[in-house]
Amino acid sequence: MSGPVLSSRNPVRALLPLVGNTPLLEIHIDLDGQRKRVFAKYESLNLTGSIKDRIAIQILAQAYESGALEDGYEIVEATSGNTGIAFAAVGRALGHPVRIYMPDWLSQERFQILDALGVKIERVSKEQGGFLGAIEMAFQRTQHELNCFCPRQFSNEANVDAHDWGTGREILSQLASIGLRPWAFVAGVGTGGTVMGVARAFKRFDERVQVHPLEPSNSPTLTEGHKVGSHRIQGISDEFIPEIVKLDELDHILSVDDGDSILMAQKLSRSLGLAVGISSGANFLGALQLLADLPPEAVVVTVFPDSNKKYLSTDLVGNEPDKDGFWTSRCQPLHYRALPRPAAELQEALLS
């Protein structure tokens, strides 16, 4: 299944080689004394260093095709960081002014990167409504100002398309290149685009593949249906269940502790040199939970959404205490290899 055709005048075409077509890591581990493996898509090699570049490219490409976005329009979006950075970089590359609404408690690196990209930053406090307030402010600006485009990542189906036509198909191609097929997939839910898009690609391939959304046990929004508690895994469980998330199309929800996620991200960095962010540690823990009940040959896939570079002012670089029930102490990463990148025709699907 290929993506939508882009017209020859669509400016996004020139940026496609910078996004997607990322490596798939085969990480060998010792889990409770058994040799197993986790497959993880290494997304820090995208344009701005995160998986969110995929949705920025997809949403803006389709907006140009539909006429919702034209030259000179301001791009206005609410974000918890990575998506805003992606829209900032891609938007500026395409010549658009960009305005980002973001909760003021997120890591300072996020604000510094956005500032370096030359965009207008609107910091939103808890008193102003936090993340939901940021979304409403971004939407209201596009309603009252001319020549604005709001990507609305939490409700835009192009977000899902990016991971159906891109991430999911790439993983299937990479696994097929070594004679494998997926058994299960797990990913944390921020916008939900990754887990929903990969689910559609995988279940179209084989409806028996299990696809699991993941959330922090400290703030189980998916399970409860609304914000509960707080957590430190920036980029997932933002305060509500996004419109594009269809839990009835997914398998059961997995949960991980934010402290365990920090420890796992630290272990991946110190053991294997994979300097990943906190959500990558969380996703890896989700994969471990699935592997614990599966045979050694099981193929469980996840994503490493970004690197550690946006978390150097957070607890990721602190001394996180180990606690009873944490999975990190049960797992020792051993070594990994990077599987061949997908065939070029997948990365160029939007052009066909």
C-alpha positions in Angstrom: 0.0 0.0 0.0 1.5 3.3 -1.1 0.9 6.8 0.3 -0.9 9.6 -1.5 0.6 11.0 -4.7 2.3 14.4 -4.2 2.1 16.9 -7.0 5.4 17.9 -8.7 5.0 21.4 -7.1 4.6 20.2 -3.5 7.6 21.6 -1.7 7.7 18.8 0.8 9.1 16.5 -1.9 12.5 18.1 -1.4 12.6 17.1 2.3 11.6 13.5 2.0 15.1 12.1 2.0 15.7 13.6 5.5 12.9 11.7 7.2 12.2 8.0 7.7 14.1 5.0 6.3 15.7 4.6 9.8 17.7 1.5 11.0 16.0 -1.3 12.9 18.1 -2.5 15.8 18.2 -6.2 16.8 19.2 -6.0 20.5 20.2 -9.2 22.2 19.5 -9.4 25.9 19.6 -11.6 29.0 16.2 -11.5 30.6 15.8 -13.5 33.8 18.6 -15.8 32.6 17.2 -16.4 29.1 18.7 -15.1 25.9 16.1 -13.1 24.0 16.0 -10.1 21.7 14.1 -6.8 21.2 13.8 -5.1 17.8 13.7 -1.3 18.0 13.4 1.4 15.3 16.1 3.9 15.8 14.4 7.2 15.2 17.0 9.7 16.4 18.5 9.7 12.8 15.5 11.7 11.5 15.9 15.4 10.6 15.5 16.9 14.1 16.4 13.7 16.0 12.9 12.2 16.7 10.1 10.1 15.3 7.9 13.2 15.2 9.6 14.4 12.0 7.6 11.7 10.2 4.2 13.2 11.1 5.4 16.8 10.4 6.4 15.8 6.9 3.1 13.8 6.3 0.7 16.4 7.7 2.3 19.3 5.9 2.5 17.4 2.6 -1.2 16.5 2.7 -2.0 20.1 3.8 -0.3 21.4 0.7 -2.2 19.0 -1.5 -5.6 19.9 0.0 -4.9 23.6 -0.1 -5.2 24.0 3.7 -1.6 25.2 3.8 -0.2 27.8 1.4 3.0 29.8 1.0 3.4 32.3 3.8 0.9 30.8 6.2 1.8 30.6 9.8 2.0 27.1 11.3 0.5 27.0 14.8 0.7 23.9 17.0 0.5 22.8 20.6 3.1 20.3 21.7 5.0 18.6 24.5 8.2 19.1 22.6 9.3 16.8 19.8 6.4 17.5 17.5 6.8 21.2 17.9 10.5 21.0 17.1 9.7 18.9 14.0 7.1 21.4 12.7 9.5 24.2 13.6 12.3 22.8 11.5 10.2 21.6 8.6 8.1 24.7 8.6 11.1 27.0 8.6 12.7 24.9 5.8 9.5 25.5 3.8 9.6 29.3 4.5 6.7 29.4 7.0 6.6 31.4 10.3 5.9 29.0 13.1 4.2 29.5 16.5 4.4 26.8 19.2 2.3 26.6 22.4 4.0 24.4 25.0 3.5 23.7 28.7 6.2 25.6 30.7 7.3 22.7 32.8 8.9 20.7 30.0 12.7 20.3 29.7 14.7 23.5 29.0 16.4 21.9 26.0 13.1 21.8 24.2 12.6 25.6 24.6 16.3 26.2 23.7 16.0 24.2 20.5 12.7 25.9 19.5 14.3 29.3 20.1 17.3 28.4 18.0 15.0 27.5 15.2 13.6 31.0 15.2 10.0 30.3 16.1 7.6 32.1 18.4 7.2 30.2 21.6 4.1 30.6 23.8 4.7 29.1 27.3 1.5 27.8 28.9 1.3 27.4 32.7 -0.8 24.9 34.7 -3.0 27.8 35.7 -3.7 28.5 32.0 -4.8 25.0 31.5 -1.6 23.1 30.9 -1.5 20.9 27.8 -5.2 21.1 27.1 -4.9 24.9 27.5 -2.1 25.0 24.9 -4.2 23.0 22.4 -7.1 25.4 22.9 -4.9 28.4 22.5 -3.4 27.1 19.3 -6.8 26.3 17.8 -8.3 29.7 18.8 -5.4 31.5 17.1 -6.1 29.7 13.8 -9.8 30.6 14.2 -9.2 34.3 14.7 -6.2 35.0 12.5 -6.0 34.8 8.7 -3.5 32.6 6.9 -2.8 30.2 9.7 -2.6 26.4 9.6 -3.0 24.2 12.7 -1.8 20.6 12.2 -3.9 19.4 15.2 -1.7 16.3 15.6 -4.0 14.7 18.1 -6.9 14.5 15.7 -5.3 14.5 12.3 -5.4 11.1 10.5 -2.3 12.1 8.5 -0.5 11.4 11.8 -1.6 7.8 11.6 -0.9 7.6 7.9 2.8 8.6 8.5 3.3 5.4 10.6 1.1 3.2 8.5 2.8 4.0 5.2 6.1 4.7 6.8 7.2 3.3 10.1 5.1 0.1 9.9 5.9 -0.8 6.4 9.6 -0.1 7.0 9.7 -2.5 9.9 7.9 -5.2 7.9 10.5 -4.8 5.1 13.4 -4.9 7.4 12.3 -8.0 9.3 11.5 -9.7 6.0 15.0 -9.0 4.8 16.3 -11.5 7.5 13.4 -13.9 7.1 11.3 -12.7 10.1 7.8 -11.4 10.8 6.5 -9.5 13.8 4.8 -11.2 16.7 4.0 -8.1 18.7 4.6 -4.3 18.8 4.5 -1.9 21.7 4.8 1.9 21.9 4.0 4.7 24.4 1.0 6.8 23.5 1.6 10.5 23.1 -0.5 11.5 20.1 -1.1 7.8 19.4 0.0 8.1 15.8 2.8 5.6 16.1 0.8 2.8 17.7 -2.2 3.3 15.6 -0.3 3.5 12.3 1.9 0.5 13.0 -1.2 -1.4 14.1 -2.9 -0.8 10.8 0.2 -1.8 8.8 0.9 -4.9 10.9 -2.7 -6.1 11.1 -3.2 -5.7 7.4 -0.1 -7.9 7.0 -1.3 -10.4 9.6 -4.2 -9.8 11.9 -2.7 -12.1 14.5 0.1 -9.6 15.3 -0.5 -8.0 18.7 -0.1 -4.3 19.1 0.0 -2.8 22.5 -0.3 0.8 23.7 1.9 1.7 26.7 1.4 4.3 29.4 3.1 5.3 32.7 1.8 3.4 35.7 2.3 6.7 37.6 -0.4 8.3 35.4 -2.6 5.7 33.7 -4.6 8.0 31.5 -5.5 5.4 28.9 -6.8 3.0 31.6 -8.7 5.6 33.5 -9.9 7.7 30.6 -8.6 11.0 32.0 -5.5 12.4 33.6 -4.5 10.7 36.9 -1.4 11.5 38.8 1.9 12.8 37.2 4.9 11.2 35.6 8.4 12.0 34.1 8.2 10.3 30.7 7.9 13.4 28.6 6.1 12.9 25.3 3.5 10.3 26.3 0.3 10.4 28.5 -0.1 14.1 28.0 -3.4 14.5 30.0 -6.1 13.0 27.8 -6.8 10.2 25.2 -6.2 11.7 21.7 -9.0 11.5 19.2 -7.0 9.3 16.8 -6.4 6.6 19.4 -8.9 3.7 19.0 -8.3 1.4 21.9 -10.7 -1.1 20.5 -8.4 -1.6 17.5 -5.5 -2.4 19.8 -4.5 -5.1 22.3 -4.3 -4.7 26.0 -2.6 -1.7 27.6 0.9 -2.1 29.1 2.2 0.1 31.9 5.7 1.0 33.2 7.0 3.0 36.1 8.7 6.3 35.1 11.7 5.5 37.4 12.1 2.1 35.8 12.0 3.8 32.4 14.8 6.2 33.4 16.9 3.3 34.7 16.4 1.4 31.5 17.3 4.3 29.3 20.5 4.8 31.4 21.3 1.1 31.1 20.9 1.1 27.3 23.3 4.0 27.1 25.9 2.6 29.5 25.8 -1.0 28.3 25.4 -0.5 24.5 26.2 3.2 23.8 22.6 3.8 22.7 22.0 7.2 24.2 18.2 7.2 24.1 15.5 9.3 25.8 13.2 8.3 28.7 10.3 7.1 26.4 12.7 4.8 24.7 13.5 3.2 28.1 9.7 2.9 28.7 9.1 1.3 25.3 12.0 -1.2 25.9 10.4 -2.2 29.2 7.1 -2.8 27.5 8.9 -5.1 25.1 10.4 -7.0 28.0 7.0 -7.5 29.6 5.8 -9.2 26.4 9.0 -11.2 26.0 8.8 -12.6 29.5 5.8 -14.8 28.4 7.1 -15.7 24.9 9.7 -18.2 23.6 13.3 -17.0 22.8 12.5 -16.8 19.1 9.7 -14.3 19.5 9.9 -11.1 17.4 8.8 -8.2 19.6 9.2 -4.7 18.1 9.2 -1.2 19.6 10.6 2.2 18.8 13.3 4.4 20.3 11.6 7.8 19.6 14.6 10.1 20.3 18.0 10.5 21.8 18.9 11.7 25.3 19.9 15.2 24.1 16.6 16.8 25.1 16.7 15.4 28.6 20.1 16.5 30.0 18.4 18.8 32.5 16.0 16.1 33.7 16.2 13.1 36.0 17.6 11.0 33.1 21.1 12.2 34.1 20.5 11.8 37.8 20.9 8.9 40.3 17.5 7.1 40.0 16.8 4.6 42.8 16.0 1.0 42.0 12.8 -0.3 43.5 11.2 -3.7 44.0 9.2 -4.8 41.0 11.4 -2.8 38.4 12.2 -4.7 35.2 15.6 -3.0 34.5 17.5 -5.1 37.1 16.1 -8.3 35.4 17.6 -7.4 32.0 21.1 -7.2 30.8 21.6 -5.8 27.3 24.4 -7.8 25.6 25.0 -6.5 22.0 23.1 -5.4 19.0 23.3 -5.1 15.2 21.6 -2.6 12.9 19.5 -4.3 10.2 19.6 -3.0 6.6 17.6 0.1 6.0 14.3 -0.5 4.0 14.3 -0.5 0.2 14.4 2.9 -1.3 11.0 2.6 -2.9 9.4 2.6 0.6 11.0 5.9 1.5 9.9 7.4 -1.8 6.3 6.0 -1.6 4.8 9.5 -1.4 6.3 10.2 -4.8 4.9 7.2 -6.6 
